């Protein structure tokens, strides 16, 4: 059977054996791809900012920063399943809209229940991004205490400005308090991320090579980690 969509997942746990157990459980699910496992939460920040992560397995009791505090520090976190050896953090976890709360040692039966919860939450999102199921052709962005309704067809490109993004349209540009990773989830299939700092509208490209694309007078370098995906879309 062909898997049409794979959910991207990472694991954060200060115990390598715990990461291995979760990875082994996840190997049984063809629609979930584990990109990496981290023993330090701080090491996962880059991938959370550069990849469209759908699911995060997060340990709670870790040195340096707890899983709960780490999650609170993320402006646009993915869906989270907490893993811990302690039961007394459950209330805090669910107040942060966690999908589930798994107590170690984690049996596969209990793990399966958590994954089914995640899939039930993720499925509507996947369907809403499908044009044949009535995907909207615009996005609503907040800036200057106003809500801007912008059609996808009017967006040229979007660039990252640390904790903000700048959306460039055919007529104007606006700056919003948002991350590039979060906005990427809301866009149509006409958009692609070509660099950790840029998302472009494929329909607006005037010139392209294997190294860069041009939209009007702007030239954008294609990031090394994005070249393969970009090449497939452009060709």
C-alpha positions in Angstrom: 0.0 0.0 0.0 1.3 3.5 -0.9 1.5 6.0 1.9 0.3 9.3 0.5 1.3 11.5 3.4 4.0 11.1 6.1 4.0 13.0 9.3 7.4 14.3 10.4 8.3 13.5 14.0 11.2 14.2 16.4 11.9 12.9 19.9 13.5 14.7 22.8 14.5 12.7 25.9 17.7 12.8 28.0 17.8 9.0 28.1 19.0 7.5 24.8 17.3 4.2 25.6 14.0 6.0 25.9 14.5 7.5 22.4 15.3 4.1 21.0 12.1 2.5 22.5 10.0 5.3 20.9 11.8 4.9 17.6 11.2 1.2 17.6 7.5 1.7 18.3 7.3 4.3 15.5 8.9 1.9 12.9 5.5 0.1 12.9 3.8 3.2 11.4 4.5 3.8 7.7 2.9 7.2 7.8 5.2 8.6 10.5 8.8 9.5 9.8 11.3 10.1 12.6 13.7 12.8 11.5 15.9 12.8 14.7 16.2 12.1 18.4 17.8 14.6 20.8 19.0 14.1 24.4 19.1 17.9 24.9 16.1 20.1 24.1 18.2 23.0 23.0 19.6 20.9 20.2 16.2 20.5 18.7 15.5 24.2 18.2 17.0 24.4 14.7 15.0 21.5 13.3 11.8 22.9 14.8 12.5 26.2 13.1 13.5 24.8 9.7 11.3 21.7 9.3 7.6 21.4 9.3 7.4 19.0 12.3 4.0 17.5 12.9 4.6 15.5 16.1 7.0 15.9 19.0 7.6 13.2 21.7 8.9 15.3 24.7 10.3 14.1 28.0 9.3 16.3 31.0 12.0 15.8 33.6 15.2 16.8 31.9 18.3 18.6 33.1 18.7 22.3 32.2 15.1 22.9 31.0 12.1 20.7 31.6 9.9 19.6 28.7 7.1 21.7 29.9 9.2 24.9 30.0 10.7 24.1 26.6 7.3 23.7 25.1 6.2 27.0 26.6 9.2 28.7 24.9 8.0 27.6 21.4 5.9 30.2 19.6 4.3 27.6 17.2 4.9 24.1 18.6 3.9 20.9 16.8 1.5 18.4 18.3 3.1 17.0 21.5 3.0 13.7 23.3 4.7 13.9 26.6 6.7 11.0 27.9 7.8 10.8 31.6 8.5 8.5 34.5 6.3 10.7 36.7 2.5 10.9 36.9 2.3 14.3 38.7 2.9 16.4 35.6 -0.3 15.3 33.8 -2.4 18.4 34.6 0.4 20.8 33.4 0.8 18.7 30.2 -2.9 18.8 29.3 -3.1 22.5 30.0 -0.6 22.9 27.2 -3.0 21.0 24.8 -0.8 17.9 24.7 -2.2 15.0 22.6 -1.3 12.5 25.3 0.8 11.8 28.4 2.7 8.5 28.4 4.2 7.1 31.6 7.4 5.1 31.3 7.9 2.2 30.7 5.6 2.7 27.6 3.9 -0.4 26.3 3.1 -0.6 22.6 -0.6 -1.0 23.4 -0.6 2.3 25.2 1.7 3.9 22.6 -0.8 2.9 19.8 -3.6 4.6 21.7 -1.5 7.9 21.7 -0.7 7.6 18.0 -4.4 7.1 17.2 -5.2 10.3 19.1 -2.6 12.2 17.1 -3.9 10.9 13.8 -7.4 11.8 14.7 -6.2 15.4 15.4 -4.0 15.5 12.3 -6.4 14.1 9.7 -8.8 17.2 9.5 -5.7 19.4 9.0 -4.5 17.2 6.2 -7.8 17.2 4.5 -8.3 20.9 4.8 -5.1 21.4 2.9 -6.4 19.5 -0.1 -7.9 21.7 -2.8 -10.4 19.0 -3.9 -11.9 19.3 -0.4 -12.5 23.0 -0.6 -9.3 24.6 0.5 -9.6 28.3 0.9 -7.6 30.5 -1.5 -6.6 33.1 1.0 -4.9 33.6 4.4 -5.8 35.9 7.2 -2.7 37.7 8.8 -2.6 40.0 11.8 -0.5 43.1 11.7 -0.9 46.6 13.2 -3.9 45.4 15.2 -5.7 44.6 12.0 -6.7 41.4 10.2 -5.6 41.3 6.5 -7.2 38.9 4.1 -4.7 38.1 1.4 -5.2 35.9 -1.5 -2.5 33.3 -2.2 -2.4 34.5 -5.8 -1.2 37.9 -4.6 1.7 36.7 -2.5 5.1 36.8 -4.1 7.3 35.5 -1.3 7.6 35.4 2.5 10.8 36.0 4.4 11.8 35.3 8.0 12.8 38.1 10.4 13.7 36.2 13.6 10.3 35.9 15.4 8.5 37.8 12.6 7.8 37.3 9.0 7.5 39.8 6.2 4.9 38.9 3.5 5.5 40.5 0.1 2.5 40.8 -2.2 2.0 42.3 -5.6 0.8 45.6 -4.0 2.3 45.8 -0.5 4.3 44.2 2.3 3.3 43.5 5.9 5.2 42.3 9.0 3.5 39.8 11.3 4.5 38.2 14.6 4.7 34.6 13.2 7.3 32.0 12.3 8.0 30.8 8.8 7.4 27.2 9.8 3.9 28.1 11.2 2.8 30.1 8.1 4.1 27.3 5.8 1.4 25.0 7.2 -1.3 27.5 6.1 -0.3 28.0 2.5 -1.5 26.2 -0.6 0.5 23.8 -2.8 1.7 26.7 -4.9 4.2 27.6 -2.2 7.6 26.0 -1.4 10.3 26.7 1.1 13.6 27.2 -0.7 15.7 28.4 2.2 15.4 28.5 6.0 14.5 32.2 5.5 12.3 32.2 2.5 9.1 30.7 1.1 8.2 31.6 -2.5 5.1 31.3 -4.7 6.0 28.9 -7.5 3.6 30.7 -9.9 5.5 33.9 -9.5 9.0 32.6 -10.6 10.5 34.3 -13.6 13.9 32.6 -13.8 15.3 29.6 -12.0 18.5 27.4 -12.0 19.6 24.7 -9.7 21.1 27.3 -7.3 18.6 30.2 -7.3 15.3 31.5 -8.4 14.2 35.0 -9.4 10.9 36.8 -8.8 10.9 40.2 -10.5 14.1 41.9 -9.4 14.7 39.7 -6.4 17.1 36.8 -6.5 16.8 34.0 -3.9 19.5 31.4 -3.2 18.2 27.9 -2.8 19.4 26.4 0.5 21.5 23.3 0.4 18.9 21.3 2.5 16.1 22.3 0.2 17.7 21.8 -3.3 16.3 18.3 -3.8 12.7 19.2 -3.0 12.9 22.4 -5.0 14.4 20.6 -8.0 11.5 18.1 -8.0 8.9 20.9 -7.9 10.5 23.1 -10.5 11.0 20.3 -13.0 
